[in-house]
Amino acid sequence: MSRHVFLTGPPGIGKTTLIQKVTQALKSSDVPVDGFYTEEVKEGGRRRGFDVVTLSGKRGPLSRVSSDSSTSRRECRVGQYVVDVASFEQLVLPVLRNVSKENRNNILQDILAAVESCRQ
């Protein structure tokens, strides 16, 4: 039986914290999990962007606020954020390539749709 859970809510409500705690509990129970989540990056108390974090502990920039209003053709923007597609692909594509029938329900994905829209 497969189960899918979608976590939504306003910023700061605890979505990422819940993912971290559930992942920790599953790992401590020897349940194989793989995947990624995003984590807010703050500077001086203000949100400056997000990092993508794999469940194996690798981290990289996902997006950062850009004060430059000009948009180059190769730059992917979502609202005020410039998305680092290369960093996302380097960290997340290996996780997604490891999806098999046996483990596909254990993959935690947070923002794949937003980055995929940038690639189109």
MOPAC internal coordinates of N, CA, C and O (Angstrom, degrees):
PM7 1SCF
backbone

  N    0.0000 0     0.00 0     0.00 0    0    0    0
  C    1.4459 1     0.00 0     0.00 0    1    0    0
  C    1.5267 1   108.07 1     0.00 0    2    1    0
  O    1.2310 1   120.51 1   -55.42 1    3    2    1
  N    1.3174 1   116.63 1   124.58 1    3    2    1
  C    1.4628 1   119.89 1   178.46 1    5    3    2
  C    1.5211 1   109.78 1   -96.67 1    6    5    3
  O    1.2310 1   121.84 1   -32.02 1    7    6    5
  N    1.3350 1   114.09 1   147.98 1    7    6    5
  C    1.4606 1   120.30 1   178.00 1    9    7    6
  C    1.5143 1   108.28 1  -131.96 1   10    9    7
  O    1.2310 1   121.51 1   -39.95 1   11   10    9
  N    1.2935 1   114.71 1   140.05 1   11   10    9
  C    1.4541 1   120.97 1   177.03 1   13   11   10
  C    1.5182 1   107.95 1  -126.14 1   14   13   11
  O    1.2310 1   120.96 1   -44.21 1   15   14   13
  N    1.3051 1   115.77 1   135.79 1   15   14   13
  C    1.4580 1   120.93 1   178.75 1   17   15   14
  C    1.5141 1   107.97 1  -125.66 1   18   17   15
  O    1.2310 1   120.66 1   -51.43 1   19   18   17
  N    1.3055 1   116.35 1   128.57 1   19   18   17
  C    1.4571 1   121.73 1   175.65 1   21   19   18
  C    1.5168 1   107.64 1  -109.91 1   22   21   19
  O    1.2310 1   121.21 1   -53.46 1   23   22   21
  N    1.3074 1   115.28 1   126.54 1   23   22   21
  C    1.4502 1   121.14 1  -176.94 1   25   23   22
  C    1.5170 1   108.46 1  -106.42 1   26   25   23
  O    1.2310 1   120.28 1   -60.85 1   27   26   25
  N    1.3088 1   117.07 1   119.15 1   27   26   25
  C    1.4581 1   120.96 1   177.94 1   29   27   26
  C    1.5185 1   109.51 1  -131.53 1   30   29   27
  O    1.2310 1   121.06 1   -20.07 1   31   30   29
  N    1.2968 1   115.59 1   159.93 1   31   30   29
  C    1.4539 1   120.05 1   177.04 1   33   31   30
  C    1.5157 1   110.23 1   158.56 1   34   33   31
  O    1.2310 1   120.86 1   -11.10 1   35   34   33
  N    1.3060 1   115.96 1   168.90 1   35   34   33
  C    1.4622 1   119.99 1  -178.96 1   37   35   34
  C    1.5289 1   111.51 1   -68.60 1   38   37   35
  O    1.2310 1   120.48 1   -19.35 1   39   38   37
  N    1.3430 1   116.69 1   160.65 1   39   38   37
  C    1.4645 1   120.34 1   178.37 1   41   39   38
  C    1.5266 1   111.14 1   -56.78 1   42   41   39
  O    1.2310 1   121.59 1   -39.59 1   43   42   41
  N    1.3309 1   114.57 1   140.41 1   43   42   41
  C    1.4489 1   120.34 1   174.26 1   45   43   42
  C    1.5137 1   115.84 1    84.75 1   46   45   43
  O    1.2310 1   120.04 1  -174.74 1   47   46   45
  N    1.3261 1   117.53 1     5.26 1   47   46   45
  C    1.4657 1   120.27 1  -176.62 1   49   47   46
  C    1.5336 1   112.31 1   -83.71 1   50   49   47
  O    1.2310 1   120.08 1   162.54 1   51   50   49
  N    1.3446 1   117.45 1   -17.46 1   51   50   49
  C    1.4628 1   120.45 1   175.89 1   53   51   50
  C    1.5151 1   115.90 1   114.62 1   54   53   51
  O    1.2310 1   119.81 1  -161.19 1   55   54   53
  N    1.3219 1   117.96 1    18.81 1   55   54   53
  C    1.4688 1   120.72 1  -179.21 1   57   55   54
  C    1.5272 1   111.25 1   -61.51 1   58   57   55
  O    1.2310 1   120.16 1   130.62 1   59   58   57
  N    1.3144 1   117.30 1   -49.38 1   59   58   57
  C    1.4610 1   121.18 1  -179.17 1   61   59   58
  C    1.5201 1   110.67 1   -65.28 1   62   61   59
  O    1.2310 1   120.17 1   138.40 1   63   62   61
  N    1.3219 1   117.28 1   -41.60 1   63   62   61
  C    1.4622 1   120.95 1   178.07 1   65   63   62
  C    1.5251 1   110.60 1   -59.36 1   66   65   63
  O    1.2310 1   120.39 1   138.22 1   67   66   65
  N    1.3206 1   116.87 1   -41.78 1   67   66   65
  C    1.4613 1   120.59 1   178.65 1   69   67   66
  C    1.5269 1   110.57 1   -63.09 1   70   69   67
  O    1.2310 1   120.33 1   134.77 1   71   70   69
  N    1.3204 1   116.97 1   -45.23 1   71   70   69
  C    1.4625 1   120.32 1   178.75 1   73   71   70
  C    1.5296 1   110.05 1   -59.40 1   74   73   71
  O    1.2310 1   120.03 1   135.83 1   75   74   73
  N    1.3284 1   117.55 1   -44.17 1   75   74   73
  C    1.4599 1   121.17 1   179.69 1   77   75   74
  C    1.5249 1   111.45 1   -61.78 1   78   77   75
  O    1.2310 1   120.12 1   135.86 1   79   78   77
  N    1.3263 1   117.38 1   -44.14 1   79   78   77
  C    1.4718 1   120.85 1  -178.49 1   81   79   78
  C    1.5209 1   112.00 1   -69.15 1   82   81   79
  O    1.2310 1   119.98 1   138.95 1   83   82   81
  N    1.3250 1   117.64 1   -41.05 1   83   82   81
  C    1.4622 1   120.67 1   177.99 1   85   83   82
  C    1.5238 1   109.68 1   -64.51 1   86   85   83
  O    1.2310 1   120.47 1   136.79 1   87   86   85
  N    1.3160 1   116.70 1   -43.21 1   87   86   85
  C    1.4671 1   120.49 1   178.50 1   89   87   86
  C    1.5228 1   110.73 1   -59.95 1   90   89   87
  O    1.2310 1   120.51 1   134.22 1   91   90   89
  N    1.3194 1   116.63 1   -45.78 1   91   90   89
  C    1.4618 1   121.02 1   179.01 1   93   91   90
  C    1.5320 1   111.12 1   -60.78 1   94   93   91
  O    1.2310 1   120.52 1   136.60 1   95   94   93
  N    1.3205 1   116.61 1   -43.40 1   95   94   93
  C    1.4682 1   120.32 1   179.64 1   97   95   94
  C    1.5274 1   111.43 1   -64.52 1   98   97   95
  O    1.2310 1   120.44 1   137.21 1   99   98   97
  N    1.3258 1   116.77 1   -42.79 1   99   98   97
  C    1.4589 1   120.02 1   179.05 1  101   99   98
  C    1.5213 1   111.17 1   -64.26 1  102  101   99
  O    1.2310 1   120.45 1   135.18 1  103  102  101
  N    1.3280 1   116.75 1   -44.82 1  103  102  101
  C    1.4720 1   120.26 1   179.18 1  105  103  102
  C    1.5237 1   111.04 1   -62.61 1  106  105  103
  O    1.2310 1   119.67 1   139.05 1  107  106  105
  N    1.3280 1   118.24 1   -40.95 1  107  106  105
  C    1.4631 1   120.50 1  -179.17 1  109  107  106
  C    1.5257 1   111.64 1   -69.73 1  110  109  107
  O    1.2310 1   120.41 1   162.24 1  111  110  109
  N    1.3296 1   116.83 1   -17.76 1  111  110  109
  C    1.4654 1   121.64 1   175.52 1  113  111  110
  C    1.5195 1   111.52 1   -97.03 1  114  113  111
  O    1.2310 1   120.91 1  -167.29 1  115  114  113
  N    1.3342 1   115.86 1    12.71 1  115  114  113
  C    1.4706 1   122.86 1   179.82 1  117  115  114
  C    1.5262 1   113.65 1    61.38 1  118  117  115
  O    1.2310 1   120.67 1  -151.69 1  119  118  117
  N    1.3196 1   116.32 1    28.31 1  119  118  117
  C    1.4599 1   120.86 1   173.54 1  121  119  118
  C    1.5254 1   106.59 1   -89.37 1  122  121  119
  O    1.2310 1   120.05 1   -57.28 1  123  122  121
  N    1.3321 1   117.51 1   122.72 1  123  122  121
  C    1.4707 1   118.84 1  -178.66 1  125  123  122
  C    1.5266 1   110.88 1   -70.60 1  126  125  123
  O    1.2310 1   120.96 1   -53.60 1  127  126  125
  N    1.3116 1   115.77 1   126.40 1  127  126  125
  C    1.4537 1   121.03 1   175.66 1  129  127  126
  C    1.5167 1   108.38 1  -132.00 1  130  129  127
  O    1.2310 1   121.38 1   -29.06 1  131  130  129
  N    1.2831 1   114.97 1   150.94 1  131  130  129
  C    1.4509 1   121.48 1   175.37 1  133  131  130
  C    1.5069 1   105.84 1  -149.09 1  134  133  131
  O    1.2310 1   120.51 1   -23.80 1  135  134  133
  N    1.2960 1   116.64 1   156.20 1  135  134  133
  C    1.4456 1   119.11 1   179.19 1  137  135  134
  C    1.5103 1   111.05 1   150.19 1  138  137  135
  O    1.2310 1   120.97 1    24.36 1  139  138  137
  N    1.3121 1   115.74 1  -155.64 1  139  138  137
  C    1.4508 1   121.70 1  -177.44 1  141  139  138
  C    1.5129 1   109.84 1  -159.08 1  142  141  139
  O    1.2310 1   121.42 1   -14.90 1  143  142  141
  N    1.2994 1   114.89 1   165.10 1  143  142  141
  C    1.4594 1   121.97 1   173.31 1  145  143  142
  C    1.5159 1   107.49 1  -146.22 1  146  145  143
  O    1.2310 1   120.70 1    -7.72 1  147  146  145
  N    1.3089 1   116.27 1   172.28 1  147  146  145
  C    1.4524 1   119.92 1   176.72 1  149  147  146
  C    1.5204 1   108.70 1  -111.71 1  150  149  147
  O    1.2310 1   121.52 1   -30.12 1  151  150  149
  N    1.3197 1   114.69 1   149.88 1  151  150  149
  C    1.4576 1   120.38 1  -178.93 1  153  151  150
  C    1.5207 1   108.92 1  -132.02 1  154  153  151
  O    1.2310 1   121.35 1   -45.35 1  155  154  153
  N    1.2968 1   115.02 1   134.65 1  155  154  153
  C    1.4603 1   122.19 1  -179.97 1  157  155  154
  C    1.5318 1   110.57 1   -64.65 1  158  157  155
  O    1.2310 1   120.97 1   -39.75 1  159  158  157
  N    1.3344 1   115.74 1   140.25 1  159  158  157
  C    1.4648 1   121.95 1   175.08 1  161  159  158
  C    1.5180 1   107.14 1  -114.33 1  162  161  159
  O    1.2310 1   120.92 1   -56.92 1  163  162  161
  N    1.3339 1   115.85 1   123.08 1  163  162  161
  C    1.4677 1   120.45 1  -178.99 1  165  163  162
  C    1.5207 1   109.93 1  -117.66 1  166  165  163
  O    1.2310 1   121.48 1   -33.23 1  167  166  165
  N    1.3221 1   114.78 1   146.77 1  167  166  165
  C    1.4696 1   123.06 1   172.32 1  169  167  166
  C    1.5201 1   106.43 1  -133.10 1  170  169  167
  O    1.2310 1   120.69 1   -54.34 1  171  170  169
  N    1.3070 1   116.28 1   125.66 1  171  170  169
  C    1.4601 1   120.05 1  -179.71 1  173  171  170
  C    1.5179 1   113.13 1    58.46 1  174  173  171
  O    1.2310 1   120.53 1  -146.91 1  175  174  173
  N    1.3363 1   116.59 1    33.09 1  175  174  173
  C    1.4599 1   120.37 1   178.58 1  177  175  174
  C    1.5202 1   114.91 1    80.28 1  178  177  175
  O    1.2310 1   120.21 1  -179.49 1  179  178  177
  N    1.3325 1   117.20 1     0.51 1  179  178  177
  C    1.4766 1   120.87 1  -179.67 1  181  179  178
  C    1.5178 1   110.22 1  -112.89 1  182  181  179
  O    1.2310 1   121.01 1   -38.67 1  183  182  181
  N    1.3195 1   115.67 1   141.33 1  183  182  181
  C    1.4625 1   120.16 1   177.31 1  185  183  182
  C    1.5185 1   109.59 1   -67.36 1  186  185  183
  O    1.2310 1   121.38 1   -54.60 1  187  186  185
  N    1.3317 1   114.96 1   125.40 1  187  186  185
  C    1.4688 1   120.82 1   179.56 1  189  187  186
  C    1.5172 1   111.33 1  -110.71 1  190  189  187
  O    1.2310 1   120.51 1   167.32 1  191  190  189
  N    1.3346 1   116.63 1   -12.68 1  191  190  189
  C    1.4524 1   119.60 1   179.90 1  193  191  190
  C    1.5088 1   111.92 1   162.35 1  194  193  191
  O    1.2310 1   121.76 1    21.68 1  195  194  193
  N    1.3296 1   114.25 1  -158.32 1  195  194  193
  C    1.4589 1   121.54 1  -178.68 1  197  195  194
  C    1.5174 1   109.42 1  -140.29 1  198  197  195
  O    1.2310 1   121.19 1   -31.73 1  199  198  197
  N    1.3359 1   115.33 1   148.27 1  199  198  197
  C    1.4576 1   121.95 1   170.46 1  201  199  198
  C    1.5203 1   107.49 1  -109.06 1  202  201  199
  O    1.2310 1   120.71 1   -27.26 1  203  202  201
  N    1.3328 1   116.25 1   152.74 1  203  202  201
  C    1.4483 1   121.15 1   170.74 1  205  203  202
  C    1.5332 1   105.68 1  -100.11 1  206  205  203
  O    1.2310 1   120.85 1   -45.67 1  207  206  205
  N    1.3301 1   115.98 1   134.33 1  207  206  205
  C    1.4579 1   121.97 1  -176.68 1  209  207  206
  C    1.5290 1   108.09 1  -127.33 1  210  209  207
  O    1.2310 1   120.64 1   -55.17 1  211  210  209
  N    1.3365 1   116.38 1   124.83 1  211  210  209
  C    1.4580 1   119.04 1   177.39 1  213  211  210
  C    1.5214 1   108.86 1   -83.99 1  214  213  211
  O    1.2310 1   120.64 1   -21.19 1  215  214  213
  N    1.3105 1   116.38 1   158.81 1  215  214  213
  C    1.4536 1   120.27 1   179.77 1  217  215  214
  C    1.5260 1   111.94 1   -71.45 1  218  217  215
  O    1.2310 1   120.39 1   170.11 1  219  218  217
  N    1.3407 1   116.86 1    -9.89 1  219  218  217
  C    1.4693 1   120.40 1   173.14 1  221  219  218
  C    1.5254 1   110.95 1   -89.87 1  222  221  219
  O    1.2310 1   119.95 1   178.44 1  223  222  221
  N    1.3465 1   117.71 1    -1.56 1  223  222  221
  C    1.4586 1   121.21 1   173.35 1  225  223  222
  C    1.5115 1   116.55 1   101.87 1  226  225  223
  O    1.2310 1   119.35 1   179.11 1  227  226  225
  N    1.3161 1   118.84 1    -0.89 1  227  226  225
  C    1.4589 1   120.14 1   177.15 1  229  227  226
  C    1.5197 1   109.07 1   -76.50 1  230  229  227
  O    1.2310 1   120.73 1   -33.79 1  231  230  229
  N    1.3230 1   116.21 1   146.21 1  231  230  229
  C    1.4643 1   121.46 1  -176.06 1  233  231  230
  C    1.5230 1   109.21 1  -138.84 1  234  233  231
  O    1.2310 1   120.95 1   -34.56 1  235  234  233
  N    1.3336 1   115.78 1   145.44 1  235  234  233
  C    1.4486 1   121.16 1   175.34 1  237  235  234
  C    1.5111 1   110.41 1  -158.56 1  238  237  235
  O    1.2310 1   120.37 1   -15.39 1  239  238  237
  N    1.3210 1   116.89 1   164.61 1  239  238  237
  C    1.4670 1   119.78 1   179.88 1  241  239  238
  C    1.5210 1   111.20 1   -68.44 1  242  241  239
  O    1.2310 1   121.27 1   -43.44 1  243  242  241
  N    1.3050 1   115.17 1   136.56 1  243  242  241
  C    1.4613 1   120.54 1   173.51 1  245  243  242
  C    1.5151 1   109.62 1  -103.85 1  246  245  243
  O    1.2310 1   120.55 1   131.90 1  247  246  245
  N    1.3284 1   116.56 1   -48.10 1  247  246  245
  C    1.4618 1   119.85 1  -179.80 1  249  247  246
  C    1.5172 1   109.15 1  -155.61 1  250  249  247
  O    1.2310 1   122.03 1   -24.24 1  251  250  249
  N    1.3288 1   113.72 1   155.76 1  251  250  249
  C    1.4588 1   120.69 1   175.90 1  253  251  250
  C    1.5189 1   108.28 1  -141.47 1  254  253  251
  O    1.2310 1   121.38 1   -28.53 1  255  254  253
  N    1.3268 1   114.96 1   151.47 1  255  254  253
  C    1.4608 1   120.95 1   175.74 1  257  255  254
  C    1.5204 1   107.46 1   -65.74 1  258  257  255
  O    1.2310 1   121.15 1   -42.11 1  259  258  257
  N    1.3161 1   115.40 1   137.89 1  259  258  257
  C    1.4546 1   120.41 1   176.96 1  261  259  258
  C    1.5104 1   108.96 1  -119.57 1  262  261  259
  O    1.2310 1   120.92 1   -50.78 1  263  262  261
  N    1.3177 1   115.85 1   129.22 1  263  262  261
  C    1.4622 1   119.53 1   177.74 1  265  263  262
  C    1.5266 1   111.17 1   -85.24 1  266  265  263
  O    1.2310 1   120.70 1   169.60 1  267  266  265
  N    1.3234 1   116.26 1   -10.40 1  267  266  265
  C    1.4598 1   121.49 1   179.90 1  269  267  266
  C    1.5246 1   109.12 1   -81.03 1  270  269  267
  O    1.2310 1   120.28 1   -61.76 1  271  270  269
  N    1.3148 1   117.07 1   118.24 1  271  270  269
  C    1.4652 1   120.40 1  -177.60 1  273  271  270
  C    1.5240 1   112.65 1   -82.46 1  274  273  271
  O    1.2310 1   119.59 1   166.85 1  275  274  273
  N    1.3288 1   118.39 1   -13.15 1  275  274  273
  C    1.4618 1   120.03 1   177.31 1  277  275  274
  C    1.5179 1   109.03 1   -77.41 1  278  277  275
  O    1.2310 1   120.80 1   -36.91 1  279  278  277
  N    1.3143 1   116.08 1   143.09 1  279  278  277
  C    1.4480 1   121.27 1  -178.47 1  281  279  278
  C    1.5159 1   109.35 1  -119.62 1  282  281  279
  O    1.2310 1   121.14 1   -58.14 1  283  282  281
  N    1.3232 1   115.43 1   121.86 1  283  282  281
  C    1.4643 1   118.32 1   176.35 1  285  283  282
  C    1.5222 1   108.45 1   -80.76 1  286  285  283
  O    1.2310 1   120.31 1   -17.11 1  287  286  285
  N    1.3071 1   117.01 1   162.89 1  287  286  285
  C    1.4550 1   121.34 1  -178.67 1  289  287  286
  C    1.5271 1   111.98 1   -62.57 1  290  289  287
  O    1.2310 1   120.11 1   145.90 1  291  290  289
  N    1.3116 1   117.40 1   -34.10 1  291  290  289
  C    1.4611 1   121.52 1  -175.01 1  293  291  290
  C    1.5258 1   112.15 1   -88.79 1  294  293  291
  O    1.2310 1   120.13 1   173.41 1  295  294  293
  N    1.3042 1   117.35 1    -6.59 1  295  294  293
  C    1.4521 1   120.85 1  -177.25 1  297  295  294
  C    1.5180 1   109.92 1   -88.70 1  298  297  295
  O    1.2310 1   121.34 1   -47.03 1  299  298  297
  N    1.3124 1   115.04 1   132.97 1  299  298  297
  C    1.4577 1   120.03 1   178.15 1  301  299  298
  C    1.5189 1   108.58 1  -104.09 1  302  301  299
  O    1.2310 1   120.72 1   -55.20 1  303  302  301
  N    1.3086 1   116.23 1   124.80 1  303  302  301
  C    1.4618 1   121.01 1  -179.68 1  305  303  302
  C    1.5213 1   109.74 1  -119.83 1  306  305  303
  O    1.2310 1   121.31 1   -38.78 1  307  306  305
  N    1.3210 1   115.10 1   141.22 1  307  306  305
  C    1.4564 1   122.15 1   170.38 1  309  307  306
  C    1.5181 1   104.70 1  -127.88 1  310  309  307
  O    1.2310 1   121.17 1   -74.51 1  311  310  309
  N    1.3206 1   115.37 1   105.49 1  311  310  309
  C    1.4575 1   120.08 1  -174.72 1  313  311  310
  C    1.5137 1   110.41 1    61.09 1  314  313  311
  O    1.2310 1   120.33 1    52.97 1  315  314  313
  N    1.3161 1   116.96 1  -127.03 1  315  314  313
  C    1.4620 1   121.28 1  -178.93 1  317  315  314
  C    1.5281 1   112.97 1   -85.08 1  318  317  315
  O    1.2310 1   120.16 1   178.54 1  319  318  317
  N    1.3308 1   117.31 1    -1.46 1  319  318  317
  C    1.4585 1   121.36 1  -173.78 1  321  319  318
  C    1.5242 1   112.40 1  -100.95 1  322  321  319
  O    1.2310 1   121.19 1   -40.70 1  323  322  321
  N    1.3249 1   115.33 1   139.30 1  323  322  321
  C    1.4609 1   122.06 1   170.44 1  325  323  322
  C    1.5183 1   106.22 1   -96.40 1  326  325  323
  O    1.2310 1   120.54 1   -56.59 1  327  326  325
  N    1.3387 1   116.57 1   123.41 1  327  326  325
  C    1.4532 1   122.44 1  -176.30 1  329  327  326
  C    1.5245 1   109.71 1   -88.94 1  330  329  327
  O    1.2310 1   121.07 1   -48.36 1  331  330  329
  N    1.3207 1   115.56 1   131.64 1  331  330  329
  C    1.4631 1   122.29 1   176.28 1  333  331  330
  C    1.5248 1   107.75 1   -90.50 1  334  333  331
  O    1.2310 1   120.90 1   -96.36 1  335  334  333
  N    1.3273 1   115.88 1    83.64 1  335  334  333
  C    1.4556 1   122.01 1  -175.13 1  337  335  334
  C    1.5296 1   110.63 1   -61.78 1  338  337  335
  O    1.2310 1   119.92 1   139.86 1  339  338  337
  N    1.3288 1   117.77 1   -40.14 1  339  338  337
  C    1.4678 1   121.03 1  -178.96 1  341  339  338
  C    1.5285 1   111.17 1   -61.11 1  342  341  339
  O    1.2310 1   120.11 1   136.44 1  343  342  341
  N    1.3216 1   117.40 1   -43.56 1  343  342  341
  C    1.4609 1   121.12 1   178.89 1  345  343  342
  C    1.5279 1   110.38 1   -64.30 1  346  345  343
  O    1.2310 1   120.67 1   135.89 1  347  346  345
  N    1.3283 1   116.33 1   -44.11 1  347  346  345
  C    1.4610 1   120.59 1   178.38 1  349  347  346
  C    1.5263 1   110.56 1   -58.64 1  350  349  347
  O    1.2310 1   120.84 1   131.98 1  351  350  349
  N    1.3271 1   115.99 1   -48.02 1  351  350  349
  C    1.4622 1   119.79 1  -178.36 1  353  351  350
  C    1.5257 1   111.77 1   -64.15 1  354  353  351
  O    1.2310 1   120.18 1   140.92 1  355  354  353
  N    1.3262 1   117.26 1   -39.08 1  355  354  353
  C    1.4629 1   120.98 1  -179.64 1  357  355  354
  C    1.5316 1   111.46 1   -62.96 1  358  357  355
  O    1.2310 1   120.39 1   141.24 1  359  358  357
  N    1.3243 1   116.86 1   -38.76 1  359  358  357
  C    1.4572 1   120.59 1  -177.36 1  361  359  358
  C    1.5282 1   113.79 1   -87.62 1  362  361  359
  O    1.2310 1   120.34 1   140.11 1  363  362  361
  N    1.3218 1   116.96 1   -39.89 1  363  362  361
  C    1.4599 1   120.24 1  -169.30 1  365  363  362
  C    1.5209 1   113.59 1   -94.35 1  366  365  363
  O    1.2310 1   119.56 1   144.93 1  367  366  365
  N    1.3245 1   118.45 1   -35.07 1  367  366  365
  C    1.4695 1   118.63 1  -178.13 1  369  367  366
  C    1.5218 1   112.77 1   -58.62 1  370  369  367
  O    1.2310 1   118.51 1   139.69 1  371  370  369
  N    1.3462 1   120.45 1   -40.31 1  371  370  369
  C    1.4706 1   118.66 1   175.55 1  373  371  370
  C    1.5301 1   112.64 1   -60.12 1  374  373  371
  O    1.2310 1   120.07 1   143.53 1  375  374  373
  N    1.3184 1   117.47 1   -36.47 1  375  374  373
  C    1.4634 1   121.08 1   177.38 1  377  375  374
  C    1.5250 1   109.40 1   -63.94 1  378  377  375
  O    1.2310 1   120.55 1   134.06 1  379  378  377
  N    1.3169 1   116.55 1   -45.94 1  379  378  377
  C    1.4640 1   120.35 1  -177.56 1  381  379  378
  C    1.5255 1   111.51 1   -69.56 1  382  381  379
  O    1.2310 1   119.98 1   149.13 1  383  382  381
  N    1.3295 1   117.65 1   -30.87 1  383  382  381
  C    1.4653 1   120.20 1   178.23 1  385  383  382
  C    1.5268 1   111.63 1   -68.23 1  386  385  383
  O    1.2310 1   119.98 1   156.24 1  387  386  385
  N    1.3200 1   117.64 1   -23.76 1  387  386  385
  C    1.4598 1   121.85 1  -179.75 1  389  387  386
  C    1.5163 1   112.89 1   -83.68 1  390  389  387
  O    1.2310 1   120.27 1  -177.39 1  391  390  389
  N    1.3180 1   117.09 1     2.61 1  391  390  389
  C    1.4640 1   119.93 1   179.99 1  393  391  390
  C    1.5241 1   108.56 1   -71.34 1  394  393  391
  O    1.2310 1   121.05 1   -51.50 1  395  394  393
  N    1.3018 1   115.59 1   128.50 1  395  394  393
  C    1.4588 1   121.38 1   175.71 1  397  395  394
  C    1.5192 1   107.96 1  -130.90 1  398  397  395
  O    1.2310 1   120.68 1    -5.01 1  399  398  397
  N    1.3037 1   116.30 1   174.99 1  399  398  397
  C    1.4693 1   119.19 1   177.44 1  401  399  398
  C    1.5220 1   110.51 1   -59.75 1  402  401  399
  O    1.2310 1   120.62 1   147.57 1  403  402  401
  N    1.3314 1   116.43 1   -32.43 1  403  402  401
  C    1.4627 1   120.25 1  -176.65 1  405  403  402
  C    1.5265 1   112.26 1   -73.73 1  406  405  403
  O    1.2310 1   119.66 1   146.35 1  407  406  405
  N    1.3415 1   118.26 1   -33.65 1  407  406  405
  C    1.4679 1   118.41 1  -173.36 1  409  407  406
  C    1.5176 1   114.73 1  -117.69 1  410  409  407
  O    1.2310 1   119.59 1  -175.79 1  411  410  409
  N    1.3017 1   118.38 1     4.21 1  411  410  409
  C    1.4626 1   119.07 1  -174.07 1  413  411  410
  C    1.5181 1   113.75 1   -61.97 1  414  413  411
  O    1.2310 1   119.45 1   153.94 1  415  414  413
  N    1.3173 1   118.65 1   -26.06 1  415  414  413
  C    1.4538 1   120.00 1  -179.54 1  417  415  414
  C    1.5217 1   112.45 1   -81.98 1  418  417  415
  O    1.2310 1   120.10 1   173.97 1  419  418  417
  N    1.3320 1   117.41 1    -6.03 1  419  418  417
  C    1.4566 1   121.08 1   178.96 1  421  419  418
  C    1.5241 1   112.17 1   -98.55 1  422  421  419
  O    1.2310 1   120.01 1  -179.00 1  423  422  421
  N    1.3117 1   117.59 1     1.00 1  423  422  421
  C    1.4600 1   121.26 1  -179.14 1  425  423  422
  C    1.5234 1   108.99 1   -80.62 1  426  425  423
  O    1.2310 1   120.83 1   -53.77 1  427  426  425
  N    1.3297 1   116.02 1   126.23 1  427  426  425
  C    1.4571 1   121.10 1   175.84 1  429  427  426
  C    1.5215 1   107.85 1  -101.71 1  430  429  427
  O    1.2310 1   120.66 1   -62.47 1  431  430  429
  N    1.3038 1   116.34 1   117.53 1  431  430  429
  C    1.4598 1   121.35 1  -179.99 1  433  431  430
  C    1.5143 1   108.72 1  -119.50 1  434  433  431
  O    1.2310 1   121.19 1   -38.73 1  435  434  433
  N    1.3168 1   115.34 1   141.27 1  435  434  433
  C    1.4598 1   118.42 1  -176.32 1  437  435  434
  C    1.5225 1   111.81 1  -114.50 1  438  437  435
  O    1.2310 1   119.54 1   131.50 1  439  438  437
  N    1.3181 1   118.48 1   -48.50 1  439  438  437
  C    1.4616 1   118.96 1  -168.53 1  441  439  438
  C    1.5262 1   113.90 1  -134.16 1  442  441  439
  O    1.2310 1   119.37 1  -153.97 1  443  442  441
  N    1.2945 1   118.80 1    26.03 1  443  442  441
  C    1.4511 1   121.92 1  -177.42 1  445  443  442
  C    1.5284 1   112.14 1   -56.50 1  446  445  443
  O    1.2310 1   119.62 1   137.91 1  447  446  445
  N    1.3152 1   118.33 1   -42.09 1  447  446  445
  C    1.4605 1   120.90 1  -176.91 1  449  447  446
  C    1.5131 1   112.46 1   -62.18 1  450  449  447
  O    1.2310 1   119.76 1   140.44 1  451  450  449
  N    1.3258 1   118.07 1   -39.56 1  451  450  449
  C    1.4701 1   120.85 1  -179.09 1  453  451  450
  C    1.5149 1   110.91 1   -65.53 1  454  453  451
  O    1.2310 1   120.02 1   137.42 1  455  454  453
  N    1.3268 1   117.57 1   -42.58 1  455  454  453
  C    1.4574 1   119.87 1  -179.89 1  457  455  454
  C    1.5156 1   110.29 1   -71.76 1  458  457  455
  O    1.2310 1   119.95 1   142.28 1  459  458  457
  N    1.3175 1   117.70 1   -37.72 1  459  458  457
  C    1.4615 1   120.48 1   178.19 1  461  459  458
  C    1.5180 1   111.11 1   -60.95 1  462  461  459
  O    1.2310 1   119.87 1   144.36 1  463  462  461
  N    1.3253 1   117.86 1   -35.64 1  463  462  461
  C    1.4671 1   120.16 1   178.54 1  465  463  462
  C    1.5194 1   110.89 1   -65.90 1  466  465  463
  O    1.2310 1   119.87 1   152.78 1  467  466  465
  N    1.3202 1   117.85 1   -27.22 1  467  466  465
  C    1.4566 1   121.53 1   177.82 1  469  467  466
  C    1.5245 1   111.94 1   -71.78 1  470  469  467
  O    1.2310 1   120.29 1   151.69 1  471  470  469
  N    1.3111 1   117.06 1   -28.31 1  471  470  469
  C    1.4615 1   121.22 1  -175.94 1  473  471  470
  C    1.5257 1   111.37 1   -78.45 1  474  473  471
  O    1.2310 1   119.98 1   163.41 1  475  474  473
  N    1.3171 1   117.64 1   -16.59 1  475  474  473
  C    1.4701 1   120.28 1  -176.52 1  477  475  474
  C    1.4941 1   112.16 1   -84.49 1  478  477  475
  O    1.2310 1   120.10 1   180.00 1  479  478  477

